[in-house]
Amino acid sequence: MKAADPAWLPRLVVQVWLEAAAHGRLRSAFGARAVLVPVPGSAPVQRVDWVGERLAWCLKEVGLAAGVWPVLRRRHAVRKSAFAVAGERPSVLEHYASFAIQRVSSGWASIDAGGIDDSGDARLTLTLVDDVITRGRTLLAAASRLREAFPTADVRAFALLRTLNRDETLCQVLDPCEGEVRWVSGDARRIP
């Protein structure tokens, strides 16, 4: 996905959204009060258009969110999970320690570590956006950082792709699902 044709990602996003909408899935992560927060890669300095950010902008362009706020940054690099064997991937705590919230201003609201300027009755939804979820360590750590900085927000996550668990069988390429990532016995556990 990182080297894909820029026109391909928006088409895939639309296809996934249409599939999910047909089954009533993923509504809680998107909407008129949802703000998409791209999850940065493993390095502190990102290319101008890293995958999480490109994906977030595609989701906004098809009308699934009010805005994109790249407030989550890496303080320092962590090992890249894609090329690490299972036992050497960064832990939730390593990801958490590497994340920081950065001040960002937009026309809709101003965000800083002090909270959200949210005077309306409905809660603001901050939806983390990442390209792939395996166990959920990165998303769990990122959600914890967002929860600290924005305690009144409803924090959700969206990943375009998910790895299959050992007991899962690939039945179809497009298979949108909703699930949870929880802290269990000192590590992240994703269901499904």
N, C-alpha and C positions, 0 to 999 in steps of 0.2 A: 504494500500500500504506500510505502514511503516514496517509491520511485514511480508510482502510477501516473498515467496521463491525467492532467488536471481536470479534464472534462469527464473522466470516468467516475470520480468520487461523487459529484453531485447526482449523477444518474443512479448510482448505487444507493445513496441516501434516500432518494425519492422512492425507489423500489422497496427498500426495507420499510420505510414509513407506510407505504400503501399496504404492504403485507401486514404490518402490525395493526394499522387502523382497521383493516378488515376483520381482525380478531379482537378488537377492543383493547389491545395491549399498549403499554408505554405511555398512556395518557398522563399519569401522575408526574412524569419527568418533564413534560412540555406544557406550553400554554402561554397566554398573554402576560402572565406574571413570572414566567420562567426566564432565568438568566443563565446562559451556558458558560461554564468555566472550563476551558481547555486544560487537560492534564499535560504538563510538560514531559518531555523525554527524560532520559537518564542524566543528561549533561546540564549544567547550569546555563550555558549559553546555547540558545536554540537558533536554528535557521529562522529566517523571517516567517516562513510558512510551514511550521512543523505540523505533523498529521493531525494531532488533537485540535489544533487551532483551525486548520483547513476544514476539518469535519464539523466543528462547531459553527463556522460561518456558513457552511452548506445547509446545516439544519435550520439556521436562522433564515437563510434565503428562501427556504420552502415554507416559511411562516410558522415554525414550531416554537419560536421563543421571541421574547422582547428584545434581547440583546446578547452580546458576547462580551464577557469581562475576563481578560487574561490576568487575573489577580494572583494566581498560584505560580510560584517560581521555585527553582531549585537553588538552595544555598551552595551546595556542593554536589558533585557527581556521585551516583551510585552505580554499581555494576549493571550492565545492560542485561535484562532478563532474557531477551530473545536468544542470546548466545551462551547463556550459562546453564549448566546442568541443574537439575531440580534442587539439590542441596546447597548450591552456591548462589541462588538468586537472593536479591536483597529482601530483608525481613520487613515487616510492617514498621517496626521501630526505626530501621535504617531509612526507609522512605520518609517517615514522619519527621525525623531529625533533619532531613535534607530539604524539606519543604518550608517555604515562607510565604506570607501573604504580602503582596505589594499594593500600594495605593494606586487606584485607577479612578479616573473621573469620566463620566459619560453624560450625555444629555438627559438621561432618564433618572439617574441617581449618582451619588458620589459614595464610593466605597473606600473605607480605610479600616485599619485594625480595630477601630472603635465601634464599628457596627454599620448598619444599613440605614440610610435615610428612607424609611418606609412608613409613611404616615397613614396609609390606607388600612382598611379592615382586613383584607385578605393577606395571608402570609406570602412572602416572596419565596419562590422556589429557586434554589441554586442547583443546577444540574451539571455535575462533572461529566466531561466528554473525553473519552479515550478511544483509541482504535481497537485494542484487543484486551480482553480480560481472561486471565488464566485462573489463579486462585483468588484474586481480588486484593492482594496486599497493597498495591499502589493506590487503588481507589479507596480502600479503608483508611489508609494514612492521609490521603488528600481530604477525605470527608471529615476526618478528625480535625485537621487544620482549619477547614472552613467552619466547622461547628464552633471552634474556639473563637474565631474572628467574628462570626455572624450568628450568635446564639439564637436569634429569633427566626432565622430562615429555616425552611424545610430543605434539607440537603438530600439530593438524589444522584444517581449516576446512570450514564448511558455508555455502552461500549458497542461499537459497530459489529465486532466479531467476538465470539467466545470459543475457547478451546473446549473440547469434549472431555467429560469425566471418563474414568476408566469403564464405568458401567453403561455409558451412553453409546448409541449407534447412530451414525449419520444416516438420516432418512431422507432429508431434503436439504438443499443448499440454503434457502431462505427459511429460517425457523426462529422468528422473533419470540423471545420469552421474557418474562419478568421473574426476578428472583431476589435473593438477599445475599449480602456479604456480612458475616458476623465475626467477632473476635471469639474464638473458641480454643481453649487450652493453649493460649499463647501464640496463636497464629490465625490467619484469615481462613475462613471456610465459606465457599461459594455454593449456593443452592439455587437453581441447577447450575 
